[in-house]
Amino acid sequence: MEIEFTDANFETEVLGSSEPVFVDFWAPWCGPCRMMSPVIENLAHEMEGAGVKIGKMNVDENSETASKFNIMSIPTFIVFKDGKPAAQSAGVQTIEQLKAMFK
């Protein structure tokens, strides 16, 4: 299940997490972001129980965090491990490419 990350819960849910966290930085007006939405849902479903968190952050509503991580284009995907970015990718991706970010 996808988690909704916000400026308010980012530190606790992402940076303070003991498990890897996948964050999809997106916006509702972004065509490629809308294309990726079902892929992210499938990723969350497939990785359920795998010891990872998967969620989305609307950059329009949470500009503080997006700015902190220099999100310049969307969609941008970042996997955080131990509170630090461990892998990053942008643009339309396959589910296999997204899964590979956890390795």
PADREN-376496 format. One record per residue (C-alpha): residue number from 0; x, y, z. Coordinates in steps of 0.02 Angstrom, whole numbers. Example, Ala and Ser with C-alpha at 12.3 -4.5 7.8 and 13.67 -1.06 7.14 Angstrom:
@n=0, u=615, v=-225, w=390
@n=1, u=684, v=-53, w=357
//
This chain:
@n=0, u=0, v=0, w=0
@n=1, u=64, v=173, w=-44
@n=2, u=95, v=300, w=92
@n=3, u=65, v=485, w=67
@n=4, u=221, v=579, w=119
@n=5, u=211, v=763, w=167
@n=6, u=329, v=897, w=230
@n=7, u=257, v=861, w=403
@n=8, u=287, v=672, w=407
@n=9, u=440, v=656, w=293
@n=10, u=570, v=657, w=431
@n=11, u=481, v=522, w=532
@n=12, u=415, v=413, w=390
@n=13, u=565, v=424, w=272
@n=14, u=724, v=490, w=353
@n=15, u=691, v=401, w=518
@n=16, u=637, v=236, w=441
@n=17, u=734, v=79, w=481
@n=18, u=681, v=4, w=314
@n=19, u=715, v=67, w=137
@n=20, u=588, v=196, w=77
@n=21, u=539, v=228, w=-105
@n=22, u=472, v=404, w=-135
@n=23, u=383, v=456, w=-295
@n=24, u=394, v=646, w=-311
@n=25, u=247, v=695, w=-423
@n=26, u=112, v=824, w=-461
@n=27, u=-69, v=803, w=-520
@n=28, u=-43, v=908, w=-677
@n=29, u=107, v=804, w=-736
@n=30, u=64, v=685, w=-879
@n=31, u=211, v=566, w=-853
@n=32, u=170, v=564, w=-666
@n=33, u=-8, v=508, w=-706
@n=34, u=63, v=374, w=-823
@n=35, u=173, v=310, w=-681
@n=36, u=34, v=305, w=-551
@n=37, u=-26, v=127, w=-592
@n=38, u=156, v=68, w=-602
@n=39, u=189, v=137, w=-427
@n=40, u=29, v=54, w=-364
@n=41, u=87, v=-113, w=-437
@n=42, u=259, v=-89, w=-361
@n=43, u=182, v=-59, w=-190
@n=44, u=73, v=-214, w=-210
@n=45, u=216, v=-325, w=-271
@n=46, u=336, v=-268, w=-135
@n=47, u=209, v=-283, w=7
@n=48, u=289, v=-382, w=148
@n=49, u=465, v=-357, w=77
@n=50, u=520, v=-239, w=216
@n=51, u=509, v=-79, w=116
@n=52, u=396, v=74, w=116
@n=53, u=328, v=145, w=-45
@n=54, u=242, v=312, w=-58
@n=55, u=209, v=472, w=-152
@n=56, u=244, v=655, w=-117
@n=57, u=147, v=792, w=-208
@n=58, u=280, v=923, w=-244
@n=59, u=151, v=1062, w=-264
@n=60, u=88, v=1034, w=-87
@n=61, u=257, v=992, w=-10
@n=62, u=382, v=1109, w=-91
@n=63, u=497, v=1118, w=61
@n=64, u=550, v=936, w=49
@n=65, u=556, v=937, w=-141
@n=66, u=670, v=1088, w=-134
@n=67, u=781, v=1008, w=-1
@n=68, u=815, v=860, w=-117
@n=69, u=834, v=969, w=-274
@n=70, u=686, v=894, w=-366
@n=71, u=697, v=985, w=-533
@n=72, u=591, v=871, w=-641
@n=73, u=449, v=752, w=-606
@n=74, u=418, v=614, w=-588
@n=75, u=576, v=586, w=-486
@n=76, u=599, v=427, w=-385
@n=77, u=718, v=413, w=-238
@n=78, u=754, v=262, w=-128
@n=79, u=810, v=315, w=45
@n=80, u=913, v=197, w=153
@n=81, u=966, v=244, w=329
@n=82, u=893, v=418, w=303
@n=83, u=997, v=456, w=148
@n=84, u=961, v=447, w=-39
@n=85, u=1033, v=283, w=-103
@n=86, u=963, v=279, w=-280
@n=87, u=877, v=408, w=-389
@n=88, u=793, v=405, w=-558
@n=89, u=679, v=521, w=-656
@n=90, u=552, v=504, w=-795
@n=91, u=446, v=359, w=-852
@n=92, u=515, v=193, w=-789
@n=93, u=465, v=10, w=-798
@n=94, u=423, v=-83, w=-639
@n=95, u=583, v=-184, w=-662
@n=96, u=686, v=-24, w=-667
@n=97, u=602, v=37, w=-507
@n=98, u=631, v=-130, w=-418
@n=99, u=816, v=-123, w=-467
@n=100, u=832, v=40, w=-368
@n=101, u=820, v=-63, w=-207
@n=102, u=978, v=-163, w=-247
//
